[in-house]
Amino acid sequence: MLPNISLRPITFADWSAVHEWASTEEACRYQLWGPNTPAETQAFAHDAVGAWSQDPQDRYVWGVEESGVVLGLGELKIRSRRWQHGEIAYAVHVDHWGRGIGTAIATELLSFAFASLELHRVSATCDPRNEASASVLQRAGMTHEGRLRHTIRIRDGWRDSDMYSILADEWVVIASVR
């Protein structure tokens, strides 16, 4: 059973809740960004809020709440309107890791991508060392497609990226049994 979370468009006021974990080494270990300064987290929040007013909108960033507390983020980017391809990402406050929140976020993002935006394909990447994130993507129904070598440079050197995806017809089957 997944946790009862809600996704709502991020607000600038969410920056301080996001900063609680975005400023930590642990949360940023496998990411291109972070640990953030307050100004960096505020800039992220400003840009994420602004994305909601773009036309066409190619970026959707949600604050993730449980019992009224912001404990994570979910993001969907349209990679290609022509090919109906999107990409998801998520982050969870380190104090809430291991509770299924990442899987709940990924599941909500996929539902929105296929039901509301009518995308054909949604992908996600993660650092191969991040076994927890790989498990989230697999539990959400995504298929491991392979590894891209040295895709980005992070604090400890070049990082590979494992590629995951799910197609609309696969999501229909998964969603019908949830």
N, C-alpha and C positions, 0 to 999 in steps of 0.2 A: 504494500500500500504506500503510495507516494504521499508526501506531506501536503497539507492544504495551503498552497501558496496562491498569491494573486499577482498578476503582472499589470502594471499601469505605466503610462508614459513617464519617463524620468522627469523630475523637476530640478531646477537649480538648487533648491534647498536640500536635495538628497546628497549633495557633494560631501557633506561632513560624515554621513553614514558610510558612504563609499570609501572615503579617505581612511576610515578606521582600519580597513583591511588592505586597501590599495597602497598604503604606506609601509606595509610589512614585507620583509624579505621572503617570508614563507609563502605569501599569496602570489608573489611576483616571480618566483623561482624559475618558471618555465616561460615567462612572458617577455615580449619585446619591451614593454613598458615597465616602469616602476623600479624600485619603490618610489612612489610619487611624493613630491613636495605638495603642500597645500595648493600652491598656484597651479601645478600640473593637474591635480584632481578637479579644481575649479574650471580649468580650461576644458577638460574632458566633459564635465557636466554642461558647460555652456554650449559646446559643439553638439552634444547629444540632444539637448533640448532644442536647439536650432534645427536639427535634422527633421523634427516633426512638422516644420512649416515649409519644407522644401516641396516643390512641385515640378517634376514628379518626385515622390519620396522614395529614396533608395536605401535609407537607413532608419531602422526602428530600434530604439533603445528603451528598455523598460526597467523600472525599479521593481524589484521583487520583494514582496512583503509577506510576512507571516505574522498574524496577530497584530497588525499595524506597525511592525518593525521592519525597516528596510535591511535585508540581510544578503542581498545579492543584486546582480544585473543579468539581463538577457538581451542579446542583440541579434538582429537579423539584418543582413545587408543583401540588397539585390545585386548580384554580380553581372547578370545579363537579363535584360527584359526580353530581348529577342529569343533567347534560348530558355527563358523561364527558370533561371538558376539563381539560387540564393545560398547564403552561407550563414551559419549560426555560430554564436559564441556565448559564453556565460561565465559568471564569476560568483563565488559564494564566500561570504565572510568566513574566515578560518575557524571561528568558534562554532560554526554550524556544519563543518565538513562531516561526511560520513552518515548523514541523516536522509539521503535521497533527494536533497533539494536541487542539486545539479541535474539529476535525471528529470525531476519535475519541471525545471526550467526548460531543458532541451525538449521535452515532450510538448510543452505549451508553445514553444517557438515553432516546432514542426507543424503542430495543428494550425497555427496562424498562417504559416507559409503555404500550406496546401489548401486549407479551407477558405481563407480570406483572400490570399494573393494568387491562388491557383498556379503556383509554381510547379514545375515538372521535376526538378532536382534540387535537393538541398545538400550541401556539403559542410564539413567541419574539419579542422585540423587540430592536432595536438602534438606536443613534444613526446617522442616515444618513451621517455623516462617517466612521463606523467601517467602512471598506470591507473590512477583514480579517474582521470578525465577520459581515458580510453574506455574504461568500464561504463562511465556515464553514457557515452555515445553508443556503445553496444546495447545497453539496457533501453535506450530510447529507440532502438530498432535500426540503427545505422550499420552499414557494412564497411569493414576495413578494406580499402582498395589498394593500399600500398604505402610506400615510404618515399618521400621526396627528400633528397639529400641536400644538406647545407642551404636551407631556404632563407634563414634569417640569422643575424648575428646578435646574440644576447650577451649578458655580462660574462658568462663562462665560456664563450666562444661560439662557433657556428653550430646552429641547431638544425637537426633534421625535423621533418614534419610528417606525421602519419596522417593519411587522408582517409576520411570516412564520408559516406554519402547514403542517401535514401531517395528513392524515386516515388512519385505520387501514387502509382499503383501499389507499391509496397506499403506505403503509409495507410492506404485504405484498409488493407488486410489487418495491419497492426492496430489501427484505431478501432476496428470493429470488435476486437477482443479485449479492449481495455475497459 
